[in-house]
Amino acid sequence: MPTKPSGSLQTSNASPPARPHAFQGTIADEIKRQVKDFDSLDAVFVPVGGGGLIAGIAAYLKALKPSIQVIGVEPTGANAMAQSLMRGERIVLSRVDAFADGVAVKQARMG
């Protein structure tokens, strides 16, 4: 049986990782590397969708710079997160506008 190298991470399609948003944080690393002066960056805008992308980006950036604002955006016709936050509970949209299909979700993940 082969052994995996020390420090490696083994993944599988069989089940999702316990913290899927952690893998999404790699996008924040790309942002950090492409901004010439990261210390002067005050905010980033991130599509909300189901919530994993913004969670990963926020976790990474806030660990580096707690004062940075991570602002979620979503289309008006698919604003499950905004409505969920306004109502204080997770809601399911009866219909979503597929204008932006990558962030057009009926239900956002909260918490």
N, C-alpha and C positions, 0 to 999 in steps of 0.2 A: 504494500500500500504506500503510494507516494506521500511524502510529507509536504506541507505547504511552508514556504519560506517564512521566517520570523517577521512579524509586523505586517503580514499580508491580510487582506480582507477577502473572505470568500462569500460570494453572493449566489443566490439561486432564484429562479423564477417560481419555485414552488410556493413561497410565501413572501409577502412584502416585509421589508425590514421593520424593526420595531419603531424606528424613527425615520420614516421616509424623507421628511423635510431636511434631515441632516445632509443627505446627498444633494439636495437642491441648493445648499449653501455654496457649492462649488461655483455657481453663477456669480455669487457675491465676490468670490475670489477673483473672477475675471473682471468684474467691475473695478475692484480695488487696483488690479494691475494695469488697467487701461486708463484710469484717471491719473493725470500728471501729478496733482497735489491732493492726495486722499484726505489730508488733514483739513483742507478747505471745503470738502464736500459736506453740505448741510443736510441733503435729503436725496432719496431715490424714490422713484415711482415704479410700482410693481403691479402687474395684473393679478387680481385675486384668484379667479377660477375657484378651485376647490380648497385653496388655502395652503397647500404644501409648499408652493414656490415662495410665497411671501414669508412663510414661517422660516424656511431655510435661509433665505436672504437676510431676514431680520436677525435671526440668531447669530449668524456670522458677523454681520456689520455691527450689531450692538455690542458684541464681545470685543470688537476692536475699538469702537468709538460709541460709547453709550449715548452721547448727545445727538447722534444722527437720527433723522426722521425717516421712517420707512412708511410710505404712503401707498395704500392700496387703491387701485382703480379697477372699475368694472363697467361694462356697458349698461346703459339705462335699461335695456330690454332683458338683462340677465344679471340683476343686482341682488342675488340671494344673500350675500354677505351684508350689504348695506341694510337690507330689510331685516335680517336676523339681528343685527346690532341695534337697530332702532326699536325692535319689539322685545329685545332681551331674551330671545329664544331662537332656536334653530328653526327656520321655515323652509318649506318646499314650494318652489314656484310652480304654478299650474302650467305655465308656458314660458319658453325662453326664446328670445330673438337670436337666431343663429348668425347674426351679422359678424360676430367675432367668435367663431366656434371653439377656439381654444380656451376661452374664459366663460363660455355660455354653459353654466351648470345650473341644474334645478335646485341643488342643495349644497351649501357650503359646509365645510368641516369647521366646527368651532371648538376651541379648547385644546 
